[in-house]
Amino acid sequence: MTSKPANPTGTSQLSLLGDRLTTSAAALGRTFDMRFTSSPRGARLARRLAAVRLDAWGLPYGTRPHDDLALIVAELTANAVQHGHVPGRDFHLRLDAAPDGRMVRVQVTDTRAERLPRRPAPTAPAQGLAGLDEGNRGLLLVSRLAARWDWHPRADGPGKTVWAEYVLGAAALP
């Protein structure tokens, strides 16, 4: 059985509910929240969808904040796939823009609890990334781009969440 509205041109209750949800989400800030397969393809899709969302939020492609945030997402999702992969389990990406538009928080949650991120050893500015092997550059890049980053145990099961906060400053979201 299908339901047919009395007035085909009238507003449905579903669209009214959607309007309320959109309004309340805008009042609280901007959020992107999605699960991806724990594979290189999933990490690539997460980076691309995050880039699209940042552009939609008012951080256009090719700007430094957009590129920095896309790189942070790429590194954290790649780490979730490489170091946090558990067969049959996804990783979770969440982007939160502060209501004032001055900060974006990137969170990536995986299901592997025993492989914890290590803080990169400090390197001399002149040395840069040259002294590191290819496997240790991701979190060093994140630590240089983000104002803060850390990790905590996953609240709703085994695993961990690695997060980074990027301050937009003058490029605040509209």
Secondary structure by P-SEA (a helix, b strand, c coil): cbbbbcccccccaaaaaaaaaaaaaaaacbbbbbcccccaaaaaaaaaaaaaaaaaaccccccaaaaaaaaaaaaaaaaaaaccccccbbbbbbbbbcccccbbbbbbbbcccccccccccccccccccccccccccaaaaaaaccccccccccccccccccbbbbbbcccccc
